[in-house]
Amino acid sequence: MTPTRPVIEANRRGKREQIIDAAKQVLARDGLAACTARAVADASPLTKSAVHYYFDDIHQIVDLAMREHVTAMVTDLRRAAAGTPDPAEKLWAVVHAYLATFAAQPNAAFLWFEYWIDAGRRGSTDAIAATTQDMRTLLEELVAHLPVDDPAATARSLLSWLLGTIVQQQVQPQPLAQVRQELNGIVGNATV
């Protein structure tokens, strides 16, 4: 390998990262429908031609951008869990932080579901599975320290409940005390 090859690869990675970062901005600000190659180029220092050069299509960019959004969120949720030693309080801290994220960014909830619908229609279920797996893994890790019979099944139920709860909180917000009571209903003996 010539010495210029690593420089070229680093440059290529850097350009791709710029494009993904721009797509994350467009998605967060304007939603899925507005995330076009032109909008991504406008939000980055690159041209529309460069966007097409570094990626096969806009869906590839959106998948990667959404994956990075979820990775960042899960990192923040892990930080929230680290703030308390009690296993039940760790779970509540994560649920509370999860809901607070969507409350602070109402368009994020709609973006998330728009993305799922779009990815499902185009048959990109692997992209959806990758984004939900990180969250399910976190929930399973937290639930494993609680007195539940099946941590994996409980984590799946929790994730489904959380997804429904973010929609509910957008449409008809419930007090946190009620949300916490619902969470207690899912985890049973492990009152949070």
Beta strands, then each sheet from edge to edge (+ up, - down):
end
